[in-house]
């Protein structure tokens, strides 16, 4: 594969530190959620950042496959719910639920488009076999 773009970010201080992109566009404080024993501060966290990236990438893939089939998504959106869990051995893992809202399409068409987008989305391809990803169409 030919690399089209490379993003670079640096983290300082882990989950309770800061993260910034190499070009300075992204500069965020990080906080540990209360559910994970943190202070629940005003910063973001790695799971929110992953959810934002996956949602944007997946919606782009959905629009690509819909466009290829000449289907109008209109004001569609994708919500990515990213869960961090721990198994009985103490190992951490992720699970993702992608929720599509496609008001211009019947449920069956939306489900088929989401399944196809899941095959082409780079985030879906990268996580396949490593992260449980569920696809849901919401009315």
C-alpha positions as CSV (number, residue, x, y, z in Angstrom):
1,X,0.0,0.0,0.0
2,X,1.1,3.5,-0.7
3,X,0.9,5.8,2.3
4,X,-1.4,8.8,1.5
5,X,-1.1,10.6,4.9
6,X,0.6,10.2,8.2
7,X,-0.8,11.7,11.4
8,X,1.5,12.2,14.3
9,X,0.7,13.0,17.9
10,X,2.7,13.1,21.1
11,X,1.4,12.2,24.6
12,X,2.9,13.6,27.8
13,X,1.8,12.2,31.2
14,X,-0.3,9.2,30.0
15,X,-4.1,9.2,30.7
16,X,-3.8,12.3,33.0
17,X,-1.5,14.3,30.8
18,X,-1.7,16.1,27.5
19,X,-1.8,15.1,23.8
20,X,-0.9,17.2,20.8
21,X,-0.5,16.7,17.1
22,X,2.8,17.4,15.4
23,X,1.2,20.3,13.4
24,X,-0.3,21.9,16.6
25,X,-3.9,21.7,15.3
26,X,-4.8,19.3,18.2
27,X,-3.8,20.2,21.7
28,X,-5.9,18.6,24.5
29,X,-5.7,17.9,28.2
30,X,-6.4,14.3,29.2
31,X,-8.3,13.2,32.3
32,X,-9.0,9.8,33.8
33,X,-12.8,9.1,34.0
34,X,-14.3,8.6,37.5
35,X,-15.4,5.1,36.3
36,X,-11.7,4.2,36.0
37,X,-10.8,5.7,39.4
38,X,-9.8,9.1,38.1
39,X,-10.9,12.6,39.0
40,X,-13.2,12.8,36.0
41,X,-11.7,16.2,35.1
42,X,-12.5,18.3,32.1
43,X,-10.0,16.6,29.7
44,X,-10.7,14.0,27.1
45,X,-9.4,10.4,27.1
46,X,-8.1,7.9,24.6
47,X,-11.4,6.2,24.2
48,X,-13.2,9.5,23.3
49,X,-10.4,10.3,20.8
50,X,-10.7,6.8,19.2
51,X,-14.5,7.1,19.1
52,X,-14.3,10.5,17.4
53,X,-11.9,9.1,14.8
54,X,-13.8,5.9,14.2
55,X,-17.1,7.7,13.8
56,X,-15.7,10.2,11.3
57,X,-13.9,7.5,9.3
58,X,-16.9,5.2,9.3
59,X,-19.3,7.9,8.2
60,X,-17.0,8.7,5.3
61,X,-16.9,5.1,4.3
62,X,-20.7,4.9,4.6
63,X,-21.0,8.0,2.3
64,X,-18.6,6.4,-0.2
65,X,-20.6,3.2,-0.5
66,X,-23.9,5.0,-0.6
67,X,-22.6,7.3,-3.3
68,X,-21.4,4.4,-5.3
69,X,-25.0,3.0,-5.2
70,X,-26.5,6.5,-5.9
71,X,-28.3,6.5,-2.5
72,X,-28.8,9.8,-0.7
73,X,-27.8,9.6,3.0
74,X,-29.0,13.2,3.6
75,X,-28.4,14.2,7.2
76,X,-27.0,10.8,8.3
77,X,-24.6,10.4,11.2
78,X,-22.6,7.8,13.0
79,X,-22.1,7.5,16.7
80,X,-19.2,5.4,17.9
81,X,-19.5,4.0,21.4
82,X,-16.1,2.8,22.6
83,X,-16.0,0.7,25.7
84,X,-12.8,-0.2,27.7
85,X,-13.1,-3.4,29.6
86,X,-10.9,-5.7,31.7
87,X,-11.1,-9.5,31.6
88,X,-10.6,-11.9,34.6
89,X,-6.8,-12.1,33.8
90,X,-6.5,-8.3,34.1
91,X,-6.1,-7.7,30.4
92,X,-7.7,-4.6,28.9
93,X,-9.7,-4.7,25.7
94,X,-11.9,-2.5,23.6
95,X,-15.4,-3.0,22.1
96,X,-17.1,-0.7,19.7
97,X,-20.7,-0.1,18.7
98,X,-21.3,1.9,15.6
99,X,-24.8,3.4,15.5
100,X,-26.0,4.8,12.2
101,X,-28.8,7.3,11.8
102,X,-29.9,7.4,8.2
103,X,-33.3,9.2,8.0
104,X,-33.5,9.1,4.2
105,X,-33.2,5.3,4.0
106,X,-35.3,2.3,5.0
107,X,-33.7,0.2,7.8
108,X,-32.8,-2.7,5.5
109,X,-31.0,-0.5,3.0
110,X,-29.2,1.3,5.9
111,X,-28.1,-2.0,7.4
112,X,-26.8,-3.2,4.1
113,X,-24.8,0.0,3.5
114,X,-23.4,-0.1,7.0
115,X,-22.2,-3.7,6.5
116,X,-20.5,-2.7,3.3
117,X,-19.0,0.4,4.9
118,X,-17.6,-1.9,7.6
119,X,-15.7,-3.8,4.9
120,X,-14.0,-0.7,3.5
121,X,-13.5,1.6,6.5
122,X,-9.8,1.7,7.4
123,X,-10.7,1.7,11.2
124,X,-12.9,-1.3,10.7
125,X,-10.2,-3.1,8.7
126,X,-7.6,-2.3,11.3
127,X,-9.7,-3.5,14.3
128,X,-11.1,-6.7,12.6
129,X,-10.3,-9.7,14.6
130,X,-9.0,-7.6,17.5
131,X,-11.9,-5.6,18.6
132,X,-15.6,-6.6,18.8
133,X,-17.5,-4.1,16.6
134,X,-21.3,-4.1,16.5
135,X,-23.3,-2.3,13.8
136,X,-26.7,-0.8,14.7
137,X,-29.2,1.3,12.7
138,X,-31.2,3.6,14.8
139,X,-34.5,5.2,13.8
